[in-house]
Amino acid sequence: NKYYVGRRKFISNRTPIFKQGKVVGAVGVFQDISEIEKMSNELQTVKQLIQDFHSIIDFSSEAMLILDKYGGLVKANQAFKRMMGLDELPQYYQQLVGDYVDHCIVSAIEKEKRSVSFIDKNKKNGNLLYIRAAPLQCNEEIYEKIVVSIKNRSSDKREHHQLYSKSY
């Protein structure tokens, strides 16, 4: 059973004590679960924020990636697969270097220890890519993740041309 006393929430468990088949007493245990309830609510809020975050990333027309510090793919949106012309996601970003792009953002972040950006060309489809990457710092010296944004600059020119020619 759950009980409220002021703003605190308690649960109780009661057990009868038997002696020779007769109830001779009872033991009751009351436990304050207010902090557990508060943490449970916070966990639900965090779960919802994570779900919202994933929805936002998936909605973006820019390719969005989250890598671990070794270049392992943690999260990628559909725009990344589409922009790169991939059927399956690679396990590591480094697997794209050579066949799809020239620059390895993981090496650049490791060397610079700060955000990097550059223009690269997708070797599979010829699109011009603007790639930005930033380490997600745990503290001033250590990073655990890398966030990457890739914008297809070739499609920008085509979309701009289509909008411009339709407006006149």
Beta strands, then each sheet from edge to edge (+ up, - down):
strand 1: 2-5
strand 2: 8-19
strand 3: 22-32
strand 4: 63-68
strand 5: 73-76
strand 6: 116-121
strand 7: 128-137
strand 8: 143-152
sheet 1: 1+ 2- 3+
sheet 2: 5+ 4- 8+ 7- 6+
end
